[in-house]
């Protein structure tokens, strides 16, 4: 993939992921984060797993990111943008499944 694409992905990812690694880690450790999202056979939800992947990406140096990391970053950006367009509770319930799901993906809509 071209460096320009990686630069655009990096920028879009960092815009979409507005939670610090510490805030995301604290959220993922909470019960509410495990109760939302799509799950297969009671396993970890897709969003919760992606939250852990976001933390792994954030722990890397930019030069060490792989094409798989960039693909995951694009997935995060797409999810956050789609989910925000759904509107959700837009500031009403701080514990809503809509917000908890977005936070699993590293975005807290209450900090926009």
Order of alpha helices (4+ residues) and beta strands (2+ residues): alpha-alpha-alpha-alpha-alpha-alpha
